[in-house]
Amino acid sequence: MKSGADDSDISMTPASKKMPPPAKRDWMKTAGWAKNDALYDEAVRLGQDYRRSMTVDSEHADS
């Protein structure tokens, strides 16, 4: 069984080809989109809890 990609699976963009600039986001249109959204607030809280659990201090708090 062969693993990995062969040459036919790889697509490369030539270095000389100019890429368009990234889309400019208008923060005024997106600001506040999650206001009063309980699901978003819960996702933020869970992310914060996870990041806190990964800190060095919390790893040694039980010892």
C-alpha positions in Angstrom: 0.0 0.0 0.0 1.4 3.4 -1.0 1.0 6.3 1.5 1.4 10.0 0.9 0.8 12.1 -2.2 2.3 11.4 -5.6 3.2 14.1 -8.1 -0.2 14.0 -9.7 -1.9 15.1 -6.4 0.2 18.2 -6.0 -0.8 21.5 -7.5 1.6 24.4 -7.2 1.1 28.1 -7.9 4.1 29.6 -9.7 6.0 32.1 -7.5 5.9 34.7 -10.3 2.1 34.8 -10.2 0.7 37.7 -8.3 -1.9 36.9 -5.7 -4.8 39.3 -5.1 -4.7 41.1 -1.8 -6.8 39.5 1.0 -10.3 40.7 1.3 -10.6 43.7 3.4 -13.1 43.2 6.3 -15.3 46.0 7.3 -15.4 45.7 11.1 -18.3 48.1 11.3 -20.5 45.6 9.5 -19.4 42.7 11.8 -19.1 44.4 15.1 -21.7 43.3 17.6 -23.0 40.4 15.5 -22.9 38.1 18.5 -24.5 40.5 21.0 -26.9 38.7 23.2 -26.1 35.3 21.7 -26.0 32.7 24.5 -24.4 30.1 22.2 -21.6 32.4 21.2 -21.0 33.4 24.8 -20.8 29.8 25.9 -18.3 29.0 23.1 -16.1 32.0 24.3 -16.3 30.8 27.9 -15.4 27.2 27.0 -12.4 28.5 24.9 -11.2 30.6 27.9 -11.6 27.6 30.2 -9.6 25.5 27.9 -6.8 28.0 27.5 -6.6 28.5 31.2 -6.3 24.7 31.7 -3.3 24.6 29.4 -1.2 27.1 31.4 1.8 26.0 33.4 0.3 27.4 36.6 -2.8 25.3 36.4 -0.8 22.1 35.7 1.0 22.5 39.1 -2.0 23.8 41.1 -3.0 20.3 42.3 0.4 19.4 43.6 
